[in-house]
Amino acid sequence: MKSMTFSQAINDALHSAMKQDDSVICYGLGVNDPKSIFGTTTGLEKAFSSERVFDMPTAENGMLGVGIGAAIGGLKPVMIHQRLDFFLLAMDQLVNSAAKWHFMFGGQQSVPITIRLIIGRGWGQGPTHSQSLQAMFAQIPGLKVVMPTNPDDAKGMLLESIFDPNPVLFLEHRWLHHQIGDVNSSDTHRVSISKSKIINAGNDITIIALSYQVVESMKAIKFLESNLDISCSLIDMVTVNPIDWETIVTDVQSTGRVLCVDTGMEICSVMSEVVAHISINCFDSLKSKPRRITQPFQPEGTSFSLTKDLYSGAFEIASEILMALEIDFDLSELKVTTPHDVPGAWFSGPF
């Protein structure tokens, strides 16, 4: 094991994949620029040449078309966009080509392409640079959608995605890139992209969270455990297509209470589906109604004042838990004291 940031783990995975298999290529806007997409592609071009690591013109639909053709032809492309929002221009290629190819050819052909997209808020990203649209992609049959939270999962799941025979959308919240953790240093490290993870074991309530909201959930859990001896189970969904229903249902049936925490918007969110599934399959086990925290159904503003109360974190998560348990307690200590548009006072960029 080796300590590294989320970004370094992504970089390590790309180096490992390209070293193992000459058919792996890496391309996208900014792949070989000095900032190297938050440091995730640092050193790749030098190590593996500009034939395998290269920038592209600003033509998102064309970029994905090139990648799909390359994948059908025997390569394993990793295509990167610095904003999920920009990738929306390539939806036709994704939905009607990449995701459908395996099915349309009776399982005889595959499209082994991995698409890395950056999501999330911060520093005035505004309505067209901050969207978490995982629910939209999760509705596409034939497309796997993964959202790792910690550095070890980032490396292992990216390697698993690259060597998956069919398309995988790999979503990275920008506030996770600086998270530090122990990472398996092996080039063959793999983490399943079809299994959720129980990050914290507990008896009073099950929290099901996605991406950066797992970090905020852990802050709330630690506070409630130390101050009120409340025992929370925390499931990091990790993958939103396919969803690991077995882990979710088993845990909710054990605790009898559930709070679902999403980075996406409320309407038709991933957690809307989770709440529906739990209500149908765990109804007799529930001690209270399922609860949900999502982003409000509105575009994000660009200015500091417009985004001040838009997002939820540890305070809101802890508040929902106390309401579910019918406990009254002062949570003011959990309120954010640093600027709300950065992950911490230590942060100095870039986004």
C-alpha positions as a printed Julia matrix, in Angstrom:
351×3 Matrix{Float64}:
   0.0     0.0     0.0
   1.14    3.53   -0.75
  -0.32    6.85    0.41
  -1.46    9.09   -2.46
  -4.17   11.51   -3.5
  -7.21   10.6    -5.57
  -5.6    12.34   -8.58
  -2.35   10.45   -8.13
  -4.29    7.17   -7.91
  -5.97    7.93  -11.24
  -2.57    8.73  -12.73
  -1.12    5.51  -11.3
  -3.96    3.5   -12.84
  -3.41    5.03  -16.27
   0.32    4.32  -16.12
  -0.39    0.74  -15.03
  -2.94    0.12  -17.77
  -0.77    1.56  -20.54
   2.25   -0.37  -19.32
   0.31   -3.64  -19.26
  -1.44   -3.3   -22.61
  -0.18   -1.51  -25.72
  -3.74   -1.2   -27.01
  -4.65    1.31  -24.27
  -4.64    4.91  -25.49
  -5.49    8.12  -23.6
  -6.8    11.29  -25.21
  -8.97   14.35  -24.64
  -8.89   18.11  -24.16
  -5.95   19.05  -21.94
  -4.5    15.56  -21.57
  -0.96   16.78  -22.27
  -1.16   20.38  -21.06
   0.87   21.57  -18.02
  -2.0    21.05  -15.54
  -2.66   17.56  -16.92
  -6.36   17.48  -15.96
  -5.86   18.07  -12.23
  -2.62   16.1   -12.39
  -4.28   12.86  -13.47
  -2.42   12.54  -16.79
   0.99   13.79  -15.64
   3.89   12.05  -17.38
   1.77    9.87  -19.65
   2.86   11.38  -22.96
   6.54   11.23  -21.97
   6.22    7.61  -20.87
   4.11    6.29  -23.75
   4.59    8.73  -26.66
   2.25   11.15  -28.42
   0.88    8.29  -30.52
  -0.87    6.88  -27.45
  -1.41   10.06  -25.39
  -2.7    13.13  -27.21
  -4.91   16.22  -27.18
  -7.93   16.6   -29.46
  -9.78   19.44  -31.2
 -12.84   20.8   -29.39
 -15.37   18.5   -31.05
 -16.91   16.29  -28.36
 -19.18   14.21  -30.58
 -16.34   13.62  -33.02
 -13.95   12.74  -30.18
 -16.25   10.01  -28.91
 -16.88    8.75  -32.43
 -13.13    8.37  -32.91
 -12.92    6.47  -29.62
 -15.8     4.14  -30.46
 -14.26    3.35  -33.83
 -10.88    2.73  -32.21
 -12.49    0.45  -29.62
 -14.32   -1.56  -32.27
 -11.0    -1.81  -34.11
  -9.22   -3.4   -31.15
  -7.92   -0.52  -29.01
  -8.91    0.34  -25.44
  -9.4     4.12  -25.43
  -9.62    6.25  -22.3
 -11.31    9.51  -23.3
 -11.29   12.43  -20.86
 -13.4    15.57  -20.51
 -12.61   18.19  -17.87
 -16.33   18.86  -17.42
 -19.24   16.44  -17.7
 -21.25   19.36  -19.07
 -19.12   19.53  -22.24
 -19.64   15.83  -22.88
 -23.37   16.37  -23.41
 -22.49   17.26  -27.01
 -21.53   13.59  -27.49
 -24.76   12.02  -26.22
 -25.77   10.65  -29.63
 -22.52    8.7   -29.96
 -22.79    7.46  -26.36
 -26.45    6.42  -26.33
 -26.97    5.2   -29.87
 -23.55    3.76  -30.65
 -21.29    2.88  -27.71
 -23.97    1.6   -25.32
 -25.97   -0.31  -27.96
 -23.2    -1.94  -30.0
 -22.8    -5.13  -27.92
 -26.56   -5.75  -27.96
 -27.09   -4.94  -31.65
 -24.43   -7.43  -32.7
 -25.74  -10.23  -30.52
 -22.9   -10.02  -28.04
 -20.3   -10.77  -30.71
 -18.74   -7.29  -30.74
 -17.77   -4.94  -27.92
 -16.8    -1.31  -27.38
 -14.14   -1.31  -24.62
 -14.0     2.45  -24.08
 -13.67    4.28  -20.75
 -14.93    7.88  -20.5
 -13.67   10.0   -17.6
 -15.88   12.97  -16.71
 -15.39   15.56  -13.95
 -18.47   16.61  -11.95
 -19.31   18.83   -8.99
 -19.27   22.32   -7.59
 -16.78   24.96   -6.5
 -15.35   28.41   -7.2
 -18.22   29.77   -9.27
 -18.51   26.87  -11.7
 -22.02   28.07  -12.51
 -24.95   26.32  -14.19
 -23.03   24.87  -17.15
 -19.88   23.62  -15.4
 -21.11   22.02  -12.18
 -23.74   19.41  -13.0
 -23.9    15.92  -11.49
 -25.93   14.06  -14.12
 -25.21   10.47  -13.14
 -28.95    9.63  -13.11
 -29.24   10.55  -16.78
 -26.45    8.15  -17.73
 -27.63    5.42  -15.37
 -30.79    5.08  -17.47
 -28.87    3.9   -20.54
 -28.83    0.09  -20.97
 -25.41   -1.21  -21.95
 -23.51    1.52  -20.11
 -21.85    1.06  -16.73
 -21.6     4.2   -14.56
 -19.14    4.3   -11.66
 -18.38    6.99   -9.05
 -15.46    6.05   -6.76
 -14.89    8.04   -3.57
 -11.48    7.07   -2.18
  -8.08    6.82   -3.91
  -7.8     3.02   -3.71
 -11.19    2.56   -5.37
 -10.27    5.23   -7.93
  -7.25    3.23   -9.06
  -8.83   -0.21   -8.86
 -12.08    0.79  -10.51
 -10.38    2.7   -13.31
  -8.27   -0.34  -14.14
 -11.37   -2.54  -13.99
 -13.16   -0.07  -16.29
 -10.36    0.1   -18.84
 -10.25   -3.68  -19.19
 -14.04   -4.1   -19.19
 -15.16   -5.24  -22.65
 -17.92   -2.63  -22.84
 -18.26    1.15  -22.26
 -17.84    2.54  -18.76
 -18.54    6.11  -17.65
 -16.1     7.05  -14.86
 -17.33   10.09  -12.88
 -14.93   12.03  -10.63
 -16.13   14.74   -8.25
 -13.58   17.56   -8.36
 -13.6    17.84   -4.54
 -12.26   14.29   -4.31
  -9.07   14.86   -6.29
  -7.19   16.04   -3.19
  -8.43   13.27   -0.87
  -5.53   11.18    0.49
  -5.6     7.46    1.21
  -3.68    4.2     1.05
  -3.64    2.68   -2.42
  -2.67   -0.79   -3.58
   0.5    -0.2    -5.6
   0.14   -3.35   -7.73
  -0.35   -2.88  -11.48
  -2.96   -5.64  -11.35
  -5.07   -4.03   -8.6
  -8.79   -4.31   -9.4
 -11.95   -3.19   -7.63
 -15.35   -4.49   -8.74
 -17.6    -2.03  -10.56
 -20.75   -3.87   -9.54
 -20.5    -3.97   -5.74
 -21.29   -1.29   -3.15
 -19.12   -0.87   -0.06
 -20.11   -0.65    3.6
 -17.75    2.09    4.81
 -19.07    2.19    8.37
 -21.06   -0.42   10.28
 -23.98    0.69   12.45
 -27.34   -0.3    13.9
 -29.51    2.83   14.15
 -29.81    3.98   10.54
 -28.43    3.2     7.09
 -26.95    6.07    5.08
 -26.58    5.44    1.35
 -24.36    8.01   -0.32
 -22.64    8.81   -3.6
 -19.26   10.31   -4.44
 -18.27   13.38   -2.38
 -21.38   13.03   -0.2
 -19.75    9.93    1.3
 -17.1    12.27    2.75
 -19.74   14.58    4.21
 -21.66   11.6     5.57
 -18.59   10.38    7.44
 -18.21   13.81    9.07
 -21.78   13.6    10.31
 -21.37   10.0    11.49
 -18.26   10.74   13.53
 -19.93   13.74   15.18
 -23.08   11.8    16.11
 -21.11    8.8    17.36
 -18.89   10.91   19.63
 -21.65   13.2    20.97
 -24.76   11.01   21.06
 -23.52    7.44   20.67
 -25.62    7.1    17.51
 -24.54    4.15   15.37
 -24.82    4.73   11.61
 -24.19    2.32    8.78
 -22.74    3.99    5.66
 -22.92    2.47    2.19
 -20.82    3.98   -0.58
 -22.81    3.0    -3.68
 -19.67    3.28   -5.86
 -21.62    2.14   -8.94
 -24.92    3.62  -10.09
 -25.34    1.23  -13.01
 -25.53   -1.58  -12.08
 -26.82   -0.92   -8.54
 -25.89   -3.45   -5.86
 -29.38   -3.98   -4.46
 -28.4    -6.95   -2.31
 -26.05   -4.93   -0.1
 -28.53   -2.04    0.17
 -31.59   -4.14    1.0
 -29.76   -6.32    3.55
 -28.42   -3.31    5.43
 -31.69   -1.37    5.44
 -33.58   -4.42    6.69
 -31.07   -4.6     9.53
 -31.34   -0.98   10.71
 -34.95   -0.23    9.73
 -34.16    3.38    8.84
 -32.54    4.91    5.76
 -31.19    8.24    4.55
 -30.15    8.52    0.88
 -27.65   11.27    0.0
 -27.04   12.27   -3.62
 -24.91   14.85   -5.45
 -27.56   15.05   -8.16
 -30.87   16.9    -8.28
 -34.01   15.65   -6.55
 -36.24   14.91   -9.55
 -35.56   11.44  -11.05
 -32.26   11.19   -9.16
 -30.35    7.98   -8.46
 -31.56    8.21   -4.87
 -35.15    8.52   -6.07
 -34.75    5.04   -7.5
 -33.08    3.81   -4.31
 -35.91    5.16   -2.14
 -38.49    3.55   -4.45
 -36.71    0.18   -4.36
 -36.39    0.27   -0.57
 -40.04    1.28   -0.14
 -41.13   -1.68   -2.26
 -38.72   -4.31   -0.98
 -38.11   -3.28    2.64
 -41.47   -1.8     3.61
 -42.18   -4.25    6.44
 -38.71   -3.64    7.95
 -38.91    0.16    8.05
 -39.31    1.91   11.42
 -39.66    5.35    9.83
 -40.14    6.82    6.36
 -37.13    6.82    3.99
 -35.32   10.17    3.86
 -33.41   11.78    1.02
 -30.94   14.65    0.56
 -30.25   15.93   -2.95
 -29.37   19.15   -4.71
 -32.38   21.48   -5.17
 -34.08   21.27   -8.56
 -32.6    24.46  -10.0
 -29.48   25.55  -11.9
 -26.46   26.5    -9.82
 -25.69   30.21   -9.71
 -22.2    31.49  -10.43
 -21.81   34.08   -7.69
 -20.69   33.32   -4.14
 -23.93   34.62   -2.62
 -26.22   32.59   -4.91
 -24.54   29.29   -4.02
 -24.2    29.93   -0.3
 -27.21   27.83    0.79
 -27.55   25.62   -2.28
 -25.6    22.54   -1.21
 -25.99   20.08    1.64
 -23.23   18.64    3.81
 -22.56   17.11    7.22
 -24.92   19.5     9.04
 -27.92   18.65    6.85
 -27.1    14.93    6.91
 -26.88   14.89   10.71
 -30.11   16.9    10.95
 -32.0    14.32    8.87
 -30.6    11.49   10.99
 -31.75   13.14   14.21
 -35.23   13.7    12.75
 -35.43   10.03   11.77
 -34.44    9.04   15.32
 -36.64   11.74   16.89
 -33.72   13.26   18.8
 -33.19   16.97   19.48
 -29.58   18.19   19.68
 -27.59   21.31   18.81
 -25.67   20.66   15.57
 -24.26   24.15   15.09
 -20.73   22.79   15.47
 -21.19   21.01   12.13
 -22.03   24.15   10.19
 -19.44   25.17    7.6
 -17.15   27.95    8.83
 -14.84   28.09    5.8
 -16.01   29.41    2.4
 -18.73   27.1     1.12
 -17.35   26.86   -2.42
 -14.08   25.07   -1.53
 -13.57   21.65    0.11
 -11.58   23.17    3.0
  -9.56   26.16    4.19
  -6.43   24.36    3.0
  -7.58   24.41   -0.66
  -5.72   26.61   -3.15
  -6.92   25.15   -6.47
  -7.08   24.44   -9.27
 -10.6    23.46  -10.29
